Amino acid sequence: MTRYFDPLPSVGDDREAFKGRWEDRLWLNVPGPLYGAYTDNCWTGRLHAPAHVLYGGEHASEYVYRQPRTPAETARLVEAARADPYACYACDGDAWWTSDLVREWWRGRARVTEYLAGRRDEWAEFDARSGQGIVAAVRDFEAYIADGLAADLRVYLYWLQERRSPGAEDRLPVL
């Protein structure tokens, strides 16, 4: 069974870089403690955390498409947050996500995949200019939604309910 990794202890003293507000979060963020709100649109997040950050929404804000699983991955997201001049990443998702909201996000995942597919040409054009690998990351996110994210969200649901990682004998909540 996958254990839950709590990234917040790894954020440590860098919490001042996380001033985003829940009500401003981009709907594309996967459920978890870290998320992008109304970030800049300078497209710097992937330079620091390419396996975790994508761009989207009306203003090409940065969002977290994969929660970190190690202190090193968390450090990369901290760097992305620190590079955002508006300091609109946030690390308080655990205070806001509920089991119902996580399940609602999961039920709406088709909206996410449709959005990703609909912007593929735009990302390819930007990749040609910037070399950021957005199209590959979009494919990674789509593959994660298809296989892997559901299991991670069930572990996250357990974390939200119990505030501990599930053990081998624990039953995970239904997504």
N, C-alpha and C positions, 0 to 999 in steps of 0.2 A: 504494500500500500504506500502511496506517495505521502510523505510527511509534509506538513505545512511549514513553509519558511516565512517567518515574520520579519519583514525588512526594516521595520521601524527602529529597532535597536541599532542597526547599521547606519541609519540616517543621522543619529546622534546630534552633534552640535550644528549640523547643517539645516536644521528645521527652519531657519530664517529664510532659506531659499524657497520654501513651500508656503506661499501665501495665497494660493488659489482658493476660490470659494466653490463649495459644492454646487450651488445653484448656477454657476457658470461653467460647469464641467461639460465637455463635449460628449455627446451620447455614444460615440464610438469607443470610449474607454472601456476596457474589460473590467468587470468588477474586481475590486481589490483595494488595498490601502492607498496606493499611489495613482494619481490621475492628473491629466492636464485639463485646465479650465480655459479661460480666455487668454491663451499664451500669445506671444508675438507670432508674426508670420515670416520671420527671417529664415525659417527652416534650418535651425541649428541643432535641434534635438537629436536627429539621427547621426550627426557628427560625433556625438558623445555616447549615445545609447542606441546603436542601429538595430539591435535585436529586440528592442522594447518600444521604440517610438516611431509613430507614423504621423502624417499630416492629413488634416481633413476638415470637413465642415465648410461653412460659408466663407471663412477667412483663413483657411489652411492652418488652423491652430494645431498644436502638437497634442497628441494623445498617446496613452499607454496601451499598447495592444497585447503586451505580455508582461505580467508582473514578474519582478525579479525573484530568483530562487537561491541566490547566494549573496554574500556580502560584496563580492566584486561586481556583480550585476547591479546591486543597489547603488554602489559607488558611481557606476556609469549613469544611472538615472539621476543621482544627485548632481552630477556634472551637467546633465541636460537642464535640470531645474536651475542651477546656478547661472547657466548661460542665457536663460530667458530674462530679458530686461524688465519684464512686467512681474516677475516672480509669481507666475500663475500656475505653477504645478502645485499639487497639494498632497499631503500625506495623512489626511484624516478620513480616508474612505471607510475605515472600520467603524467610525462613529455614525456614518450615514447609511451604508449598505445594510439592508435587512434581507432576510431570507426571501421575502416576497419580491423585493426589488431585483435581487440576483436572478430569481426565476423569471421575472418579467423580461429582464435583459436577454436571458437565454432564449425565451420564446420568440423574441424579436430579432434573433441573429440573422434571419433571412434579409432583413433590412440592411444589416451591416454588409453582408456578402454582395447584395445588389449594389450598394453604394460603391464598394471596392471595385466591382466589375465595371461599373459605369464610368469610373475615372481612370481606367487603365491607360487610355491614350494620353491623357494629361500627364500621368506619372511618367510614361515613356518619354514624352517630350522633355520633361524636367530632368529626367535621368540623362538624356543626351547632352544636356547643358552642364549638369552638376556632378554626375557620376555618383550620386548618393545611393543607388541601388534600391530605389523605392519600389519598383515593379517586383523585384525579388522579395522584398519585405511584405508586400501585399500578398504575394503567393504564399509566403510563410504564414501570414495571418489567416488566410483562407484555409490552408491545410490544418492549422491549429484549431480553427473552429470545427472543421470536419473530424478531427481526431486528436484528442488530448485536452482541449479546453473543458469539455464536460466533466472529465475526471477532476481536473484542477478546481473547477467551480464547486463540485461536491465536497472536496476537501476544504475549500474556503467557507462553504456553508457550515461545515462542522466547526471550523474555527470561530465563525461569528456566533454560533450557538453556545459553544463550550469554552471558548477562549484558551484552547489548547489544541495541539496537533492530535489527530486521531491515532490511536494505537492499532495494532494488528487485530485486536478483538472488537474494535468499535465498528458500528454500522454507520455508513455515510448517509446523510440525508438524500432524499430523492430530489433530482433537479427538475 
